[in-house]
């Protein structure tokens, strides 16, 4: 882990270790299918073994992105670093990939750390990716993934 992670060195002991000790955890390697519609996928960069969950059901998609993003601005500026990221270069690639996939699929995004309303769809507005809160894509803004901008 990177130096930034040392600030929260007790996180594993406080959150993960008790779950493992209580035999309430199953350790798996990603990708891993929990069911036919829910998979755990690698999302490298934040910490060793970081993963996300991808839900696909009846033609709809959702990503539970864990710690891939900590603030909405990172959707448009994936290079912004906040403490706790072990490998920024890899995190940037993970963020870019997740944004492209969510835009391509019109997927719901459920980041672990965003302020309320916590979830929504992505859209591109003036060349910037943004989170449109709530249950349906924002019809007023075109969703495009190629370079996060409209084609000229």
Secondary structure, DSSP 8 states (H G I E B T S, - for coil): --GGGGGGTTHIIIIIHHHHHTT------SSEESSSSEEEEE-TTSSTT-EEEEEEETTEEEEEEETS-SSTHHHH-TT---TT-S-HHHHHHHHHHHHHHHHHHT-EEEESS--TT-EEEEEEETTEEEEEESSS--TTS----GGGS---
